[in-house]
Amino acid sequence: MRAAKLTTALQSQDKHNFWCEMKLINNNHSSLPNVVDDAHGDKDITNTFTNKCKHLYNSVSYDVNDMNVVTNEFENSIAISCKTGACKASHTVNVDDVTNAVLRLKPHKADGIENVSSDALINGYFELYVHLALFFNAMILHGVSPSNMLLTLVPIPKNRKKSLNDNNNYRAIALGSIVCKVIDNIILENHKYVWRSSGIQYVFKVNILLLIVPLFFMK
């Protein structure tokens, strides 16, 4: 991603961004620690952060019976509507869906697993979108998602001035698959009229400016 930005700045003769990118490259020489807490080496350090994330993301308790009720409601709804042809929603993905979803991707975004950039899809050919549409339809039909479309959690330091050997000085960021982001965009776009959100997330709703701007001028 940094090399792409550097190339773009060089081609457009943008001296400011070119030297900004050069500065970032020259200052990025910090090495990773080979000891975190009592763990030595890549494998043991990985296990340390794995156990920490497992504890963190499983720390919120839930009632098994409540979860079974929710699961049964979904299964009954699918059996009554989707499997009988009574469902009004579309469960197929066409090439136009893929094309529009890809156009909504942000450029220069790295994939969390496959080490590719979103530019690979944005600049892809029509045949690529055809294969993605077939792939997504197969996922929906068989109810299967490949493991490499899951999120990857990467620990990054909270404060580089503090010890990098202390696992409490790290926080995890989630890197998702670019292909997974495409199908997310498809679902969000095709079913945006049926989503319901909490009032607490008022600021994050679509078209929020249409509500805020009139109130601003009314004052």
C-alpha positions as YAML, in Angstrom:
chain: A
units: angstrom
residues:
- id: 1
  name: MET
  ca: [0.00, 0.00, 0.00]
- id: 2
  name: ARG
  ca: [2.79, 2.41, 0.86]
- id: 3
  name: ALA
  ca: [4.64, 1.57, -2.35]
- id: 4
  name: ALA
  ca: [1.46, 2.26, -4.34]
- id: 5
  name: LYS
  ca: [1.02, 5.65, -2.68]
- id: 6
  name: LEU
  ca: [4.67, 6.46, -3.32]
- id: 7
  name: THR
  ca: [4.33, 5.54, -7.00]
- id: 8
  name: THR
  ca: [1.16, 7.61, -7.39]
- id: 9
  name: ALA
  ca: [2.79, 10.64, -5.80]
- id: 10
  name: LEU
  ca: [5.83, 10.25, -8.06]
- id: 11
  name: GLN
  ca: [3.79, 9.92, -11.23]
- id: 12
  name: SER
  ca: [1.62, 12.94, -10.39]
- id: 13
  name: GLN
  ca: [4.70, 14.94, -9.30]
- id: 14
  name: ASP
  ca: [3.10, 15.52, -5.91]
- id: 15
  name: LYS
  ca: [6.22, 16.46, -3.95]
- id: 16
  name: HIS
  ca: [4.43, 16.88, -0.63]
- id: 17
  name: ASN
  ca: [2.89, 13.39, -0.51]
- id: 18
  name: PHE
  ca: [6.03, 11.85, -2.02]
- id: 19
  name: TRP
  ca: [8.26, 13.06, 0.80]
- id: 20
  name: CYS
  ca: [5.62, 12.27, 3.41]
- id: 21
  name: GLU
  ca: [5.63, 8.66, 2.24]
- id: 22
  name: MET
  ca: [9.44, 8.61, 2.16]
- id: 23
  name: LYS
  ca: [9.50, 9.86, 5.74]
- id: 24
  name: LEU
  ca: [7.15, 7.10, 6.83]
- id: 25
  name: ILE
  ca: [9.30, 4.48, 5.11]
- id: 26
  name: ASN
  ca: [12.55, 5.74, 6.63]
- id: 27
  name: ASN
  ca: [11.10, 5.94, 10.14]
- id: 28
  name: ASN
  ca: [9.59, 2.47, 10.06]
- id: 29
  name: HIS
  ca: [12.54, 0.49, 11.43]
- id: 30
  name: SER
  ca: [11.13, -0.69, 14.75]
- id: 31
  name: SER
  ca: [11.70, -4.41, 15.29]
- id: 32
  name: LEU
  ca: [9.28, -6.79, 16.93]
- id: 33
  name: PRO
  ca: [10.19, -8.13, 20.39]
- id: 34
  name: ASN
  ca: [11.23, -11.78, 20.66]
- id: 35
  name: VAL
  ca: [9.96, -11.99, 24.25]
- id: 36
  name: VAL
  ca: [6.46, -11.11, 25.51]
- id: 37
  name: ASP
  ca: [5.79, -11.83, 29.18]
- id: 38
  name: ASP
  ca: [7.32, -15.27, 29.70]
- id: 39
  name: ALA
  ca: [6.88, -16.36, 26.07]
- id: 40
  name: HIS
  ca: [9.92, -16.71, 23.80]
- id: 41
  name: GLY
  ca: [9.81, -17.03, 20.00]
- id: 42
  name: ASP
  ca: [7.06, -16.56, 17.45]
- id: 43
  name: LYS
  ca: [5.07, -19.68, 18.33]
- id: 44
  name: ASP
  ca: [4.89, -19.08, 22.09]
- id: 45
  name: ILE
  ca: [4.17, -15.36, 21.63]
- id: 46
  name: THR
  ca: [1.35, -16.23, 19.20]
- id: 47
  name: ASN
  ca: [-0.14, -18.60, 21.79]
- id: 48
  name: THR
  ca: [0.07, -15.85, 24.42]
- id: 49
  name: PHE
  ca: [-1.98, -13.44, 22.33]
- id: 50
  name: THR
  ca: [-4.35, -16.22, 21.22]
- id: 51
  name: ASN
  ca: [-5.18, -17.10, 24.83]
- id: 52
  name: LYS
  ca: [-5.58, -13.41, 25.69]
- id: 53
  name: CYS
  ca: [-8.05, -12.87, 22.83]
- id: 54
  name: LYS
  ca: [-9.99, -16.03, 23.70]
- id: 55
  name: HIS
  ca: [-10.39, -14.83, 27.28]
- id: 56
  name: LEU
  ca: [-11.41, -11.32, 26.18]
- id: 57
  name: TYR
  ca: [-13.96, -12.29, 23.55]
- id: 58
  name: ASN
  ca: [-15.52, -15.02, 25.69]
- id: 59
  name: SER
  ca: [-15.70, -12.95, 28.87]
- id: 60
  name: VAL
  ca: [-19.33, -11.88, 28.31]
- id: 61
  name: SER
  ca: [-21.67, -14.55, 29.58]
- id: 62
  name: TYR
  ca: [-24.89, -15.56, 27.85]
- id: 63
  name: ASP
  ca: [-27.76, -17.91, 28.51]
- id: 64
  name: VAL
  ca: [-27.65, -21.09, 26.44]
- id: 65
  name: ASN
  ca: [-31.42, -21.45, 26.48]
- id: 66
  name: ASP
  ca: [-31.90, -17.90, 25.15]
- id: 67
  name: MET
  ca: [-29.47, -18.60, 22.33]
- id: 68
  name: ASN
  ca: [-31.32, -21.82, 21.47]
- id: 69
  name: VAL
  ca: [-34.61, -19.89, 21.29]
- id: 70
  name: VAL
  ca: [-33.07, -17.39, 18.83]
- id: 71
  name: THR
  ca: [-31.59, -20.20, 16.73]
- id: 72
  name: ASN
  ca: [-34.92, -22.03, 16.59]
- id: 73
  name: GLU
  ca: [-36.73, -18.85, 15.54]
- id: 74
  name: PHE
  ca: [-34.35, -18.36, 12.63]
- id: 75
  name: GLU
  ca: [-34.58, -22.00, 11.55]
- id: 76
  name: ASN
  ca: [-38.39, -21.94, 11.69]
- id: 77
  name: SER
  ca: [-38.50, -18.70, 9.70]
- id: 78
  name: ILE
  ca: [-36.24, -20.19, 7.03]
- id: 79
  name: ALA
  ca: [-38.32, -23.37, 6.86]
- id: 80
  name: ILE
  ca: [-41.62, -21.49, 6.59]
- id: 81
  name: SER
  ca: [-40.64, -18.77, 4.13]
- id: 82
  name: CYS
  ca: [-37.35, -19.32, 2.32]
- id: 83
  name: LYS
  ca: [-37.63, -23.07, 1.72]
- id: 84
  name: THR
  ca: [-41.24, -22.81, 0.56]
- id: 85
  name: GLY
  ca: [-40.69, -19.96, -1.88]
- id: 86
  name: ALA
  ca: [-42.74, -17.51, 0.20]
- id: 87
  name: CYS
  ca: [-39.77, -15.31, 1.07]
- id: 88
  name: LYS
  ca: [-39.87, -11.89, -0.61]
- id: 89
  name: ALA
  ca: [-36.12, -11.31, -0.29]
- id: 90
  name: SER
  ca: [-33.68, -12.30, -3.01]
- id: 91
  name: HIS
  ca: [-31.14, -14.93, -2.04]
- id: 92
  name: THR
  ca: [-29.12, -14.83, -5.23]
- id: 93
  name: VAL
  ca: [-26.17, -12.64, -6.16]
- id: 94
  name: ASN
  ca: [-25.77, -11.35, -9.70]
- id: 95
  name: VAL
  ca: [-22.80, -9.74, -11.41]
- id: 96
  name: ASP
  ca: [-24.25, -6.24, -10.99]
- id: 97
  name: ASP
  ca: [-24.42, -6.81, -7.22]
- id: 98
  name: VAL
  ca: [-20.75, -7.75, -7.17]
- id: 99
  name: THR
  ca: [-19.74, -4.84, -9.39]
- id: 100
  name: ASN
  ca: [-21.54, -2.27, -7.22]
- id: 101
  name: ALA
  ca: [-20.14, -3.81, -4.03]
- id: 102
  name: VAL
  ca: [-16.59, -3.70, -5.39]
- id: 103
  name: LEU
  ca: [-17.01, -0.04, -6.37]
- id: 104
  name: ARG
  ca: [-17.85, 0.72, -2.74]
- id: 105
  name: LEU
  ca: [-14.53, -0.69, -1.53]
- id: 106
  name: LYS
  ca: [-11.89, 1.76, -0.36]
- id: 107
  name: PRO
  ca: [-8.66, 1.62, -2.39]
- id: 108
  name: HIS
  ca: [-5.30, 0.50, -0.99]
- id: 109
  name: LYS
  ca: [-6.89, -1.60, 1.78]
- id: 110
  name: ALA
  ca: [-4.90, -4.72, 2.67]
- id: 111
  name: ASP
  ca: [-6.45, -8.15, 3.05]
- id: 112
  name: GLY
  ca: [-6.13, -9.65, 6.51]
- id: 113
  name: ILE
  ca: [-5.17, -13.12, 5.30]
- id: 114
  name: GLU
  ca: [-4.28, -13.44, 1.62]
- id: 115
  name: ASN
  ca: [-1.88, -10.46, 1.57]
- id: 116
  name: VAL
  ca: [-3.61, -8.75, -1.34]
- id: 117
  name: SER
  ca: [-5.04, -5.27, -1.72]
- id: 118
  name: SER
  ca: [-8.58, -4.14, -2.46]
- id: 119
  name: ASP
  ca: [-7.11, -2.67, -5.67]
- id: 120
  name: ALA
  ca: [-6.93, -6.21, -7.05]
- id: 121
  name: LEU
  ca: [-10.75, -6.33, -7.10]
- id: 122
  name: ILE
  ca: [-11.35, -2.67, -7.95]
- id: 123
  name: ASN
  ca: [-9.19, -3.01, -11.07]
- id: 124
  name: GLY
  ca: [-10.44, -6.52, -11.86]
- id: 125
  name: TYR
  ca: [-12.07, -7.63, -15.10]
- id: 126
  name: PHE
  ca: [-15.71, -8.57, -15.70]
- id: 127
  name: GLU
  ca: [-14.81, -12.27, -15.63]
- id: 128
  name: LEU
  ca: [-13.57, -11.89, -12.04]
- id: 129
  name: TYR
  ca: [-16.94, -10.49, -10.94]
- id: 130
  name: VAL
  ca: [-18.71, -13.38, -12.69]
- id: 131
  name: HIS
  ca: [-16.68, -15.91, -10.72]
- id: 132
  name: LEU
  ca: [-17.26, -14.01, -7.47]
- id: 133
  name: ALA
  ca: [-21.02, -14.05, -8.10]
- id: 134
  name: LEU
  ca: [-20.92, -17.82, -8.67]
- id: 135
  name: PHE
  ca: [-18.80, -18.23, -5.54]
- id: 136
  name: PHE
  ca: [-21.20, -16.19, -3.37]
- id: 137
  name: ASN
  ca: [-24.23, -18.08, -4.68]
- id: 138
  name: ALA
  ca: [-22.53, -21.38, -3.82]
- id: 139
  name: MET
  ca: [-21.85, -20.10, -0.29]
- id: 140
  name: ILE
  ca: [-25.49, -19.10, 0.18]
- id: 141
  name: LEU
  ca: [-26.87, -22.30, -1.34]
- id: 142
  name: HIS
  ca: [-24.73, -24.66, 0.73]
- id: 143
  name: GLY
  ca: [-24.45, -22.50, 3.87]
- id: 144
  name: VAL
  ca: [-20.67, -22.76, 3.93]
- id: 145
  name: SER
  ca: [-18.05, -20.03, 4.38]
- id: 146
  name: PRO
  ca: [-14.33, -20.73, 3.80]
- id: 147
  name: SER
  ca: [-12.15, -20.41, 6.87]
- id: 148
  name: ASN
  ca: [-9.84, -17.90, 5.15]
- id: 149
  name: MET
  ca: [-12.71, -15.40, 5.03]
- id: 150
  name: LEU
  ca: [-12.68, -15.07, 8.81]
- id: 151
  name: LEU
  ca: [-11.22, -12.08, 10.63]
- id: 152
  name: THR
  ca: [-7.55, -11.99, 11.56]
- id: 153
  name: LEU
  ca: [-6.68, -10.36, 14.88]
- id: 154
  name: VAL
  ca: [-3.35, -8.52, 14.87]
- id: 155
  name: PRO
  ca: [-1.85, -7.16, 18.11]
- id: 156
  name: ILE
  ca: [-0.39, -3.65, 17.88]
- id: 157
  name: PRO
  ca: [1.31, -1.65, 20.66]
- id: 158
  name: LYS
  ca: [-0.79, 0.86, 22.58]
- id: 159
  name: ASN
  ca: [2.23, 2.96, 23.51]
- id: 160
  name: ARG
  ca: [5.68, 2.44, 21.94]
- id: 161
  name: LYS
  ca: [7.29, 4.37, 24.77]
- id: 162
  name: LYS
  ca: [6.25, 1.61, 27.17]
- id: 163
  name: SER
  ca: [7.58, -1.93, 27.27]
- id: 164
  name: LEU
  ca: [6.85, -3.98, 24.14]
- id: 165
  name: ASN
  ca: [7.50, -7.10, 26.20]
- id: 166
  name: ASP
  ca: [4.28, -6.65, 28.18]
- id: 167
  name: ASN
  ca: [1.18, -8.14, 26.55]
- id: 168
  name: ASN
  ca: [-1.00, -5.60, 28.39]
- id: 169
  name: ASN
  ca: [0.58, -2.90, 26.21]
- id: 170
  name: TYR
  ca: [-1.10, -4.36, 23.10]
- id: 171
  name: ARG
  ca: [-4.55, -4.08, 21.63]
- id: 172
  name: ALA
  ca: [-5.98, -6.18, 18.82]
- id: 173
  name: ILE
  ca: [-7.18, -4.86, 15.48]
- id: 174
  name: ALA
  ca: [-9.29, -7.00, 13.17]
- id: 175
  name: LEU
  ca: [-8.31, -7.42, 9.53]
- id: 176
  name: GLY
  ca: [-11.02, -8.86, 7.34]
- id: 177
  name: SER
  ca: [-10.92, -10.58, 3.99]
- id: 178
  name: ILE
  ca: [-11.46, -8.27, 1.01]
- id: 179
  name: VAL
  ca: [-13.78, -10.86, -0.55]
- id: 180
  name: CYS
  ca: [-15.75, -11.01, 2.71]
- id: 181
  name: LYS
  ca: [-16.11, -7.22, 2.57]
- id: 182
  name: VAL
  ca: [-17.64, -7.53, -0.89]
- id: 183
  name: ILE
  ca: [-20.38, -9.90, 0.23]
- id: 184
  name: ASP
  ca: [-20.96, -7.70, 3.29]
- id: 185
  name: ASN
  ca: [-21.56, -4.75, 0.96]
- id: 186
  name: ILE
  ca: [-23.96, -6.84, -1.12]
- id: 187
  name: ILE
  ca: [-26.04, -7.87, 1.89]
- id: 188
  name: LEU
  ca: [-26.10, -4.37, 3.36]
- id: 189
  name: GLU
  ca: [-27.18, -2.83, 0.04]
- id: 190
  name: ASN
  ca: [-29.80, -5.42, -0.97]
- id: 191
  name: HIS
  ca: [-31.44, -5.59, 2.46]
- id: 192
  name: LYS
  ca: [-30.90, -2.05, 3.78]
- id: 193
  name: TYR
  ca: [-34.65, -1.37, 3.99]
- id: 194
  name: VAL
  ca: [-35.25, -4.15, 6.53]
- id: 195
  name: TRP
  ca: [-32.38, -3.44, 8.93]
- id: 196
  name: ARG
  ca: [-33.25, -2.20, 12.38]
- id: 197
  name: SER
  ca: [-30.71, -0.59, 14.70]
- id: 198
  name: SER
  ca: [-30.62, 0.68, 18.24]
- id: 199
  name: GLY
  ca: [-31.40, 4.31, 18.97]
- id: 200
  name: ILE
  ca: [-28.03, 4.50, 20.72]
- id: 201
  name: GLN
  ca: [-26.36, 4.26, 17.29]
- id: 202
  name: TYR
  ca: [-28.22, 7.31, 16.03]
- id: 203
  name: VAL
  ca: [-25.08, 8.99, 14.68]
- id: 204
  name: PHE
  ca: [-24.14, 5.97, 12.55]
- id: 205
  name: LYS
  ca: [-27.38, 5.74, 10.60]
- id: 206
  name: VAL
  ca: [-27.57, 6.27, 6.84]
- id: 207
  name: ASN
  ca: [-28.57, 9.75, 5.67]
- id: 208
  name: ILE
  ca: [-28.04, 11.19, 9.13]
- id: 209
  name: LEU
  ca: [-26.96, 14.50, 7.55]
- id: 210
  name: LEU
  ca: [-30.43, 14.89, 6.05]
- id: 211
  name: LEU
  ca: [-31.71, 15.15, 9.61]
- id: 212
  name: ILE
  ca: [-28.88, 17.15, 11.18]
- id: 213
  name: VAL
  ca: [-28.46, 19.88, 8.53]
- id: 214
  name: PRO
  ca: [-32.09, 21.15, 8.69]
- id: 215
  name: LEU
  ca: [-31.88, 21.31, 12.48]
- id: 216
  name: PHE
  ca: [-28.67, 23.33, 12.21]
- id: 217
  name: PHE
  ca: [-30.27, 25.96, 9.96]
- id: 218
  name: MET
  ca: [-33.41, 26.08, 12.11]
- id: 219
  name: LYS
  ca: [-31.26, 27.44, 14.95]
...
